[in-house]
C-alpha cells in the first residue's frame, strides 16, 4: 500500500471513530473542525515560552576572599549536582573539605556577546581565600573562573510554565529511546492509535484488578496535553483518538516526537510547572539532556507516568523501581548492553532536589520588567522565550539585604530603648558601577512581601545635605571658566547666621544645633556640612548655575529654583541621587543607569538594542575636586565613622539629614562602586537621627562585605590638576614648622605659592 493510500485508509478509520462519538449527521463536520484546530495549533506557536531574567555572572579570582561553603551554596542555587567521585559531566561538582578543594564541571552557556564552553576545573582554597585555580582536563593554571548567572525570575502570562524548547537532533539517543520504552514502544509502528497496546493494557489491568498500564499512544498523550481536558469520558477518549490519527496524517513521526518531548509535564518547582525534557533534566539532575547518564535518562522517562508520585526526592523507592523497569525495557529491546544495564541500576538517585525557585531581588526584577516592557510588548516577553541578562550581582544583593535588615533591627532596638513606638522604619539601598551605570544592587524596602512600593525609584524625599556637593561642583565650574581664584578649596568663607533675600522674600538657614564656626575654608564647609557657609557660597555662585549643574548630572529639570534647593530642600529620588554622584565618581561623565546587559531571542540570537545616552556633565577636573572634598568628609568629617569601622580603601561620601530628621541619607563611592542608603518613615515622621547615625552604619556594613578580600583602586587624577601640601590654618604652603599639613588639590596654576604665614621657616 502506498503512503497516500495508507493515510486515506487511516482517515477513513478516523471517520468511523467520529461517527461513534457524535453521530453520523455531524461526523464529517466534526472531523473537519478537529482537523482545522489541529493544523492551526501545530502550524502556529505551539507553546508560550516565558522569558527568563538572569543575574550577572559570578567570577572567582585567584586571591579573592570567599569561603568554600559560599561557593557550594552558589553551585546549589545554580542546580549543580554534588557527587562523590570525579566530575565527568557538565553540572557536577565535588567538595573535599579536608583538602580545601572544590572541583566543578562548568556548563556551557551562551551570553549575549559571546558563547562560553564549559570545562572541568579545580579551585583550591585556604584561610577563606582562593589559592589557585586550574583546569582538570590538562592541569593548566588559570586566573579566574566564571560561573553561569542565576535565574532571578521568569516573565509569565497566566500559567507559570518553565519550558525550554530543544530540537530532537540535540537530544541524546538514549533519552529518546528511554521515553519510547517507557511510554510507547510501538510508536514507529502505529498510526496514532495502538490497538494492540490498548488490548495489552486492558489485560494487565484486569489481572492486577487496578490500572497499572495505559493504552494511550505517545501521539494521543500529546493531543490530550495540547487540546483536551483531563476528564476521563468516552467521548473525550474518542476525540483524542481521532485527533491523534489526524496528527499522524499531517505530521511526521519525528515532528510529533519532538513536540512530545518539549510538552511533557515533569513536576513542580514551587508554583511553577516543569515542562519538557530540557527543564526536567536541569531540575532533577542539574544537567542539560545531552549530559544525562543512562540511569538518569531512564529515571526522567519513568517520571512521565506520574511526576508527583515518582519523584526521587519524595518517593525514592517507587522512583527507583520505575527507573529500573525502564532500564529493563531498554535491555530487552537491545538499546543498552547488559554491562550498561548493571551500571545504570547501580547509579544512586539524586541526593536532593533544588529548593523551590523564588524570585531573587524582587524590587530589582520589578524595575527591570518596567524597563524591558518599554522596549518589547508584554505578550512577546511571555511567549517568545527571551533570555534577559541583567547587571545584578547576586552576592552584593544578598550583602545589601542583610545590611538593611540588620541596620533597621539595630535602629528599632535603639528607638525602643528610648520609649519610641512608631510605624516600622523603612530603608533603601541602591548600588551602581559608576563608569558603566550598571545597577548592581537594588533594595527598595525592608520587605517586599509587606510592601511592593519601590522606594528607590518611586519615593520622592528631600535629600538634605547630600545635595551640597552639587553646590561645590557649580562653584568649581565657575572657577574653571573664569579663573578668578574665588572658589578654591582653601578659600575662607563666613559661617555665621545669614539671610538670603529673593523675590521679595527672605530665607535664613541654620546650622545643625545652631552652632557656627566663624571663618572656615570651603573644604571645612563640606566636611562639617555647614548650612550657613554653604548657603553663602551658593549665593555667590548663583542659583541658575547650581540648577544647571544639577540637571546635567541627572536631577530632574523641574527642581525649584529657590535658595532652599542648595541645602536639599527639593524632593528627589534615590535613583536620581545615585545617577548624579555616579557621574561625579566617573570624572564627570554621566552614563544612563541600566539594569539590562543584553538580550537573546528564543533562538539564542542577540537582539540589538539602542545604546543608552552618555554625556560629559561636568569636566573631569571639577568632578575630581568635588570627589577630593568628599574624601575629606570620610577622613575627618561627618562620615569619619567609615574609617573608625576599618574601611581603609579610597572612599568619598556625604551624609544627609533633613529637617526634624525625617530623612537620613548617605551616599558614598569608590572608583568602582557607589551606594546610596536612605532611612526613614514612609509617612515622613520625624526620625530624630542624622544620616551619620541611621544611614551610614548600613552603608558601612554593605561596603565592608562588598570589598571583603578585594583590592580597591585609587581615584584617578585627571590632567589639569595640581597638588600642594597646605597648612590648614593659613592656607599657605606648609613649612617644616607647621604643626598640621595635608595635601590639597587645585585647578592647574591655582595652587598657592606663598609659604604659610603663621609658621614661617626659621631664619638661617
Phi, psi and omega in degrees: 000133179289164180300319182294316180297320180296318181293322178292327177292323176295318179300321178297320178296321179294327177297319179298318178298319180295322177300315179298328184283315190234358179098146187302322184297333183253359189302308184297315179296323179295316180297317179299318181295315179296320180297316179297318180296319180296309183296321180298319181290314183288330181278337180264206178283120185278329183225151170267107184262115182292146172285147180250141178252123183249151172283180169289158177286167183241126183248129176255123181254153170298127182097347181288147182271110179200140180274157177298324180296323177296320178294318179297316179300319180294317178297322176297318179296331180274007178067026169287150185254127179279132179230169180261334182267198179292141177284121185237345183229150177303138179095005179251151172212156176228132179245126180243092185302322182299328181264352185063040188233135176237122177249134184216140174257103183293143176279154169288149183206137178262113175267164181300329185252358184187150171272146176241128180256122185292159179201160178277140182215159177238135176244119178258129184238150175205133178055039176074015179231156176279115183276319180200157175227136179213157176279141178273347180264032179165341177084004183292133177289145176227158185275332187208160180227128181252118176270145182299152183291156178273146174280122180272321184189168171241156177255104188254160173268255180263312181267129179274085182247123175271119181207136173231121186287135179228141178284148180301323181293341181272352183269146179291146183303321185294327179292315179298317179297321180295319179295316178295320179296323183280326191244333186195081185290342180253027184305318184276002180253330183268176181238042178110326177235131180249095182299318179299320179295321179296314180296319180296319180294319179298318180295317180295321181291323178294320180297321184274345182073014178201171181281111177244345178222151175249150181261359183288138175281167177301322179295319178296319178300318179297317179298316180299316181293323182284320194237335195243162176279174179272007182297133182266078178243156180297317181300316181297320180295323180289317177299320177301315181295317179300312182292329176295318178295317178299321179298321181288336175289318186276329191232153181285163177301321182294322178295318180294317181296318179297318178298318180298315183293336176269347186261329190303143178272132186230014176135187183235141168240095187065234180271002187252131180280144177261118183234140177085155186289333179295309180294324179297316179296320180291321184291312186275329188236356180067026184229166166274157183306324183295342182260005182289143172281174179298315180295321180292320177299318179294321180293317180298318178295321180293334181294335188304323183300317182201084185302325180291311183287326186262015177296128181295337179281322183275317184224077184298326180298300177301325180296317180291319180297319179292320178300313182295328177296315178297322178296323177296320177300318180294323178293317181296326181275356180081013180282339173227157180273164176303322179292322177295322178298312181298319179294322183289319180290342179273351180296137177288155175288159174305132184289333183205162169253149176301149177296152177308135185289126177245147179295121175276145177050063188299324178294320178296316181298318177300316179297316180300317180299320177298321181290316184286329180286347172285339182259328185228142178298148182299322181294334174288317182292330181270357187227340189264356176069036176297151170245115187254115182262126187251178182264358186294135174260108185301323180294314178296323179299315179293322176300317182293315180299319179294318180296319179295314181300312181292320181297316179292323178298318179294319180293318181291326175296320179295317181291324178296324179295335178270002179082015180274133176230102182234178171297160182302142174293151174239163179206162172221156174214123179235128179235135181225160174267115190301318188280346178248339186078007182288131177279120182260334184213140172214109174246108187268002180173175184285334183206115177293326179297325182278326182206124178270005179291118183271102184290341179296315186256337189251338182276120178259114183228159175288133183278346181061219190289349177290352175279342186303321178304335177294323176298317181291326175298317178295322179295314181292327176294319176300316179296320180298322183278328185257329179061040184265354181075017181278324188242074176254154178303334181268357179301136180262142182217152184284131171249090184209164178310141192209142178235132180250119179264134180202141176046040179075010179235171178230154180220126184236095180288150179238146175286161176302128183059018179055038178259130182239155190235015178070224180277131180223159175279166176299321177301312180296326179302315181282319182300320180266359178054057183272118184293313186296311181296322178296319180295321177298316178298316182298322179297321178294319182290319180104134181299325184297315180292319180300315179298318181296314178297318180300316181288326176295326180283344175130356175284155183295149181290341183279006176305132182292135181270072179232157183304324182299340178303322188292342177252018177080036183269011178246152184276134178219174175254159176298331178298317177295318180301313181298318181297318182294314183283336173296323177295319177296316179295335182263033179055041173085357181269119184263121175247129180302134180288146181211153176253355187250126177265326180183163182224133172250143177280184184297339178266000179088010180270139179296140175259123180286126180243156176296137177286147182283153182291148177214147182202159175272103185286312173224166184290156176303325182293318179296313181299321181293318180297321177295316178301318180298320177294321180291333172296324177296326176302322180281322185291312182208031178245213186291347179249027182295347176298339177300313180288323178298331181279356176094008177278103190260355183280166182300125182218138171238142183197174178206131174276160177208136178219134179262176183307136180061016179064035180288330182227132176243126186233154160210132172238129181213153183209154167252179175297342187248341186210133177239139178223139176244133176234135173232142175227137178175190177254144178300326182271013175059041170288164177287123178279322179077014178230148180276171176300322179294329182275324188255314185271321185300318179301323178294317179299317181299313181297318179297311183291329176298315178291320183297326184256010179300119178076006181250151176264141179257153178260153178283162175291134180288140177261115182284162174301150178092015179242131173251154175230153180206150176275123192241145168276121185294335183282319185259335185082000178271175178297131183295139175254176179295341183265355180290127180291334178229151176205151173209159182269120181250154179250145182220159168298148184306130178088358184248005176290145181297151178246342181274143178287165180303128181278340182277336183224067182293156177298144178293141179298149181295000000 
